[in-house]
């Protein structure tokens, strides 16, 4: 199986979606969303858990007000 976690929406907002591809059925299935939307993250599998690290938050191209 292949998992897709997070990503960037058309409005550049980070996404919390989690999907899994099932090759036998040739389809993507939705799973429960991540608690925090993110994009550009790295992932790894340990046991039966997927860990998401180095997430990008917020809209791309928007500055931070200090």
N, C-alpha and C positions, 0 to 999 in steps of 0.2 A: 504494500500500500504506500501511497505517496500523500504526504500532508502538506497543506498550504495554510500558513498562519499569518494573519495580519495583512499588511500591504497598504497601498495608498489609493484612495478613491479618486474619482474624476475631478473632485474639487480640491485635491491634494490633502484632504483630511486623513489621518491615520485610521486604519480599520482594525476591528477586533475579531473579525470572522475567522473561523477555523473550518477547514474543509478537508475531506479525505477522498482520494481517488481510488475506486475499486476497479481494477483492470478486468476482472471476470465479468463485471456488469457494464463496464465501459461508461461509468458515470461518477460524478462528484457528489458527495453527500455532505450536508452541513452538520457540524458538531456544535456543542455549546461554545459560545464566544469566550475569548480571553477576557480577564478582568480589566485589562488596560489596553486600549488600541495602540498599535505600533506599526512601523514600517522599517525596512532596512536592518532587521534584527538577524542575529545568528542563532541557530538552534542546535541542540544536541539531545540525543536520546540516552537515558540512563534507566535501565530496568524497564518499567512500563510507563515512564513519565517523559514528556517532552519539555525541555527547558528553553526559554527564550531570553537571550542576552543582548545587550547593546542596542536597545530599542531607540528609534527616533520618535519623538512625540511632537504634536503641533503641526501646523500647516507649513509647508515649504515656502520659502520666500518671504515669510513674515518675520519682521524683526522683533526683538524683545524690548519692551519698554522698561527702562530702569529708573 
